[in-house]
Amino acid sequence: MSTDVSRPAPVPAPTDAGSPAPELPDDVRARLYETMVLSRTFEEAILREYHADKGPGFDIGKGLVPGEMHLSAGQEPVAAGVCAHLTTDDAVTATHRPHHFAVAHGVDLKKMTAEIFGRETGLGRGRGGHMHLFDPETHFSCSGIIAEGYPPALGMAFAFKRRGTGGIAVAVTGEGAANQGAFHESLNLAALWKLPVVFVVEDNEWGISVPRTASTSVPSNAVRAAAYGIPGERVEHNDVDAVYAAAERAVGRARAGEGPSLIEVATLRMWGHFEGDAQGYRADLESVSALDPIPLYETRLREAGVLDDAAVARTKEQATEKVEAAVAFAKDSPVPDVADVMKHVFAEEDR
């Protein structure tokens, strides 16, 4: 007795988007720049407020923003390029370094900032903090657990597929998490069920203080996609135009019912793994500022005639206005009442 098992379609070989990105329309490139500037402006403001009252010395528990803080400066091209293809009906699950994706996906800045400050007006009423942002309005979530966002993204993609909404899920993680079981389990199940998911790996070369070369047996996680019968693509040089183009292909494939794809982006962690990280393990710190993707992209857009002095100034002024309004909102919001410590944490029955 034989069983007829249909053969899957050939899997495209992993591609390397290291070649120059295709020329995008001027308005698209301007919007990508605006998203990146807004994200960086937000991170700089959080950096300022986080460190404002941590002394004397460095007490992680002190101040308006207590606890750990992981900022995404340098990784803005990944979020801007991917989220440019999404709507708030699509889902994004991010990492413990989540702000750039939250900004790019349209999470309310005021509510997000209030949550980071631990205020009652925050996304989670101040209970979650910056690593546990949850916004049902935009289908956005993140977690401090490595690779935790991959399985929930599958659940949302499964729901979108069953409901026929046309929505997709984007699951984001770092290159270190690609060695976790949840990463491989998720790729396998998404491929098996042909779910509308785009897996995004941000390769900033460091898993806390461990370099990628010391932890991962392959030079690119994009090659791992083929093991699960799905396309994999690596984007080099932190190039937002190339990320945009790669995401366009992957998102289009997911929306067309063709299943998941994986994109890995060679990006940059400009600051420490967390605020307070002395980064003594990094020998490349002196060269990092020269790789800052925002001034590099700004220069490219100026040379292409997309930006001029007035446009750059306007973009930065608008970003600053939005961010400072969000910070002011957070500072003016009440802290949760200690008597309500158990509220909004567990499900409550109507009585």
C-alpha positions in Angstrom: 0.0 0.0 0.0 1.4 3.3 -1.0 0.5 6.8 0.1 0.4 9.7 -2.4 2.2 12.6 -0.8 2.2 15.7 -2.9 5.5 17.4 -3.2 5.8 21.0 -2.1 6.8 23.6 -4.5 10.5 24.3 -4.8 11.7 26.7 -2.1 13.5 29.8 -3.4 17.2 29.8 -2.4 18.0 32.4 0.3 18.6 35.7 -1.3 21.0 38.4 -0.3 19.7 42.0 -0.7 23.1 43.4 -0.3 23.0 45.0 -3.8 21.6 48.5 -4.2 18.0 48.8 -3.3 15.5 49.7 -6.0 14.6 53.3 -6.4 11.4 54.0 -4.4 9.0 56.8 -5.1 10.0 60.1 -3.5 6.9 60.2 -1.3 7.6 56.7 0.1 11.2 57.6 0.9 10.1 60.8 2.6 7.6 58.8 4.8 10.3 56.3 5.7 12.6 59.1 6.8 9.8 60.7 8.9 9.1 57.4 10.6 12.8 56.9 11.4 13.1 60.4 12.8 10.0 60.1 14.9 11.3 56.8 16.4 14.7 58.2 17.1 13.3 61.4 18.7 11.1 59.3 20.9 14.1 57.1 22.0 16.2 60.2 22.7 13.5 61.6 24.9 13.1 58.4 26.8 16.8 58.2 27.3 16.8 61.7 28.7 14.0 61.1 31.1 15.3 57.7 32.2 18.7 59.0 33.2 17.5 62.3 34.6 17.1 61.0 38.2 19.0 57.7 38.4 21.8 59.2 40.5 23.9 59.5 42.5 25.5 56.5 41.1 23.1 54.5 38.9 20.1 53.1 40.7 18.0 51.2 38.2 15.0 51.3 40.6 14.9 55.1 41.0 13.3 57.8 39.1 10.3 58.6 36.9 11.0 55.5 34.8 12.2 52.7 37.1 13.4 49.3 35.9 15.3 48.2 32.9 15.3 50.1 29.6 16.2 48.7 26.2 16.3 51.4 23.4 16.3 50.8 19.7 18.5 53.6 18.3 20.1 52.3 15.1 17.4 49.7 14.3 14.8 52.2 12.9 15.2 51.0 9.3 13.8 47.6 10.1 10.6 48.9 11.7 10.1 51.7 9.2 10.6 49.5 6.1 8.4 46.6 7.4 5.5 48.6 8.9 5.2 50.8 5.8 3.2 47.9 4.3 0.9 47.3 7.3 -2.3 48.7 8.6 -3.6 48.7 12.2 -5.7 45.6 11.2 -2.4 43.7 10.9 -0.6 42.4 14.0 2.9 43.0 15.2 4.7 41.1 18.0 7.9 42.8 19.0 10.8 42.1 21.3 12.1 43.6 24.6 13.5 46.4 22.4 10.1 47.4 21.0 9.6 51.1 20.7 10.7 51.6 17.0 8.1 49.0 15.9 5.4 50.5 18.2 6.0 53.9 16.7 6.1 52.6 13.1 2.9 50.6 13.6 1.0 53.5 14.9 0.7 52.8 18.6 -0.6 55.9 20.4 2.5 57.8 21.6 0.9 59.3 24.6 -0.5 56.0 25.9 2.7 54.3 25.2 4.8 56.9 27.0 2.5 56.8 30.0 2.9 53.1 30.2 6.7 53.4 30.1 6.3 55.9 33.0 4.1 53.5 34.9 1.0 55.7 34.8 -2.7 54.9 35.0 -3.3 56.3 31.5 -0.9 53.9 29.9 -1.7 51.1 27.5 -1.7 48.6 30.4 -2.7 51.2 33.1 0.9 51.3 34.1 1.2 47.6 35.0 3.4 46.4 32.1 6.1 49.0 31.5 8.2 49.3 28.4 8.8 45.6 27.7 5.1 44.6 28.0 3.3 47.1 25.8 -0.1 45.8 24.6 -2.4 47.7 22.3 -5.5 45.9 20.9 -6.3 49.0 18.8 -3.3 48.3 16.6 -2.8 44.6 17.3 0.6 45.3 18.9 2.4 43.5 21.7 5.9 42.8 22.9 7.6 40.8 25.6 10.8 40.6 27.6 10.9 36.8 27.0 13.2 35.8 24.1 11.3 34.6 21.0 8.0 34.8 23.0 6.3 36.8 20.3 6.6 34.2 17.6 3.9 31.7 18.8 1.3 34.4 19.5 1.8 35.8 16.0 0.9 32.4 14.6 -2.3 32.5 16.7 -3.3 35.9 15.3 -2.4 34.8 11.7 -4.5 31.7 12.2 -7.4 33.8 13.3 -7.0 36.2 10.4 -6.9 33.3 7.9 -10.0 31.7 9.4 -12.0 34.9 9.5 -10.9 35.9 6.0 -10.0 39.4 7.0 -6.9 39.7 4.8 -4.8 40.6 7.8 -1.3 39.3 8.4 1.0 39.0 11.4 4.6 40.2 11.6 6.7 38.4 14.2 9.9 40.2 15.2 12.9 38.9 17.1 16.6 39.3 17.4 19.3 37.1 15.9 20.0 35.5 19.2 16.4 34.3 19.5 16.7 32.4 16.3 18.5 29.7 18.3 15.5 29.3 20.6 13.0 26.4 20.2 10.1 28.7 19.8 11.6 30.2 16.6 11.9 26.8 14.9 8.6 25.5 16.2 6.9 28.6 14.9 8.5 28.5 11.4 7.5 24.8 11.1 3.9 25.3 12.1 3.4 28.5 10.0 4.8 26.7 7.0 2.7 23.6 7.6 -0.5 25.6 8.0 0.5 28.1 5.3 -0.2 31.0 7.7 0.0 34.7 6.7 3.1 35.5 8.7 6.2 37.5 8.1 9.1 36.5 10.4 11.6 39.4 10.9 15.0 38.8 12.5 16.9 41.9 13.6 20.6 41.0 13.5 22.3 43.7 15.5 25.3 41.3 16.0 24.9 41.1 19.8 22.9 38.9 22.1 23.4 41.0 25.1 27.2 40.8 25.2 27.7 37.7 23.0 28.6 38.2 19.4 26.5 36.4 16.8 29.5 34.6 15.5 30.0 33.0 18.9 26.5 31.7 19.3 25.1 30.9 15.8 26.4 28.2 13.5 25.2 29.8 10.2 26.3 33.2 8.8 22.7 34.2 8.2 19.4 33.1 9.7 17.8 33.6 6.3 19.2 30.2 5.3 17.2 28.5 8.0 14.0 29.4 6.2 14.6 26.7 3.5 14.5 24.0 6.1 10.8 24.8 6.6 10.0 25.2 2.9 9.6 29.0 3.0 11.6 31.8 1.3 14.3 33.5 3.3 16.0 36.8 2.5 18.8 38.8 4.2 19.0 42.6 3.9 22.5 44.0 4.4 23.8 47.4 5.4 20.7 48.5 7.5 19.2 49.8 4.3 15.7 51.0 4.8 14.9 51.1 1.0 16.0 47.4 0.8 14.0 46.5 3.9 11.0 48.1 2.3 11.4 46.1 -0.9 11.9 42.8 0.9 8.9 43.5 3.1 6.8 44.3 0.1 7.6 40.9 -1.3 6.9 39.0 1.9 3.8 40.9 2.9 2.4 40.5 -0.7 3.0 36.8 -0.5 1.3 36.5 2.9 -1.8 38.5 1.8 -2.0 36.4 -1.4 -2.4 33.2 0.7 1.1 31.9 -0.2 2.2 31.5 3.4 5.1 32.8 5.6 8.4 34.3 4.7 11.5 35.2 6.7 13.5 38.4 6.5 16.7 39.0 8.4 18.1 42.5 8.5 21.7 43.4 9.3 21.1 46.3 11.6 22.8 48.2 14.3 22.5 48.6 18.1 23.9 52.0 18.7 23.5 52.1 22.5 23.9 49.4 25.2 21.9 46.2 25.5 20.1 48.1 28.4 20.6 51.6 29.8 23.5 51.3 32.2 25.4 48.8 30.1 29.0 49.9 30.0 29.6 47.8 26.8 33.1 46.9 27.7 32.8 43.9 25.5 32.5 46.0 22.3 35.6 47.0 20.4 33.5 48.8 17.7 32.1 51.6 19.8 34.2 54.3 18.2 32.9 53.5 14.7 29.2 53.1 15.6 28.2 56.7 15.3 29.5 56.8 11.7 27.0 54.0 10.9 24.0 55.8 12.2 21.3 55.1 9.6 19.3 58.3 10.0 22.0 60.9 8.9 23.2 58.4 6.2 19.7 58.1 4.8 19.1 61.9 5.1 22.2 62.5 3.0 21.0 60.1 0.4 17.7 61.8 0.2 19.2 65.2 0.0 21.4 64.0 -2.9 18.4 62.6 -4.6 16.5 65.8 -4.2 13.9 64.3 -1.9 14.8 66.4 1.1 16.1 69.9 1.6 16.9 72.0 4.6 13.3 73.1 5.1 11.9 69.5 4.9 14.5 68.2 7.3 13.8 71.0 9.8 10.0 70.5 9.5 10.3 66.7 10.0 12.4 67.1 13.1 10.2 69.9 14.6 7.0 67.8 14.1 8.6 64.8 15.6 9.8 66.8 18.6 6.4 68.3 19.1 4.7 64.9 19.1 7.2 63.3 21.5 7.3 66.2 24.0 3.5 66.2 24.1 3.6 62.5 24.9 6.2 63.0 27.6 4.2 65.9 29.2 1.0 63.7 29.1 2.8 60.9 30.9 4.3 63.2 33.5 0.9 64.8 34.2 -0.9 61.4 34.5 -1.6 59.8 37.8 0.3 56.8 39.2 -1.9 53.8 39.9 -3.5 53.7 43.3 -1.8 51.0 45.4 -5.2 49.9 46.6 -5.9 48.8 43.0 -2.8 46.8 42.6 -4.7 43.6 41.7 -7.0 45.3 39.2 -6.5 45.1 35.5 -4.1 42.2 36.1 -6.4 39.2 36.2 -9.7 38.6 34.4 -12.6 39.9 36.5 -16.1 38.6 36.6 -19.0 41.0 36.5 -20.9 40.9 39.7 
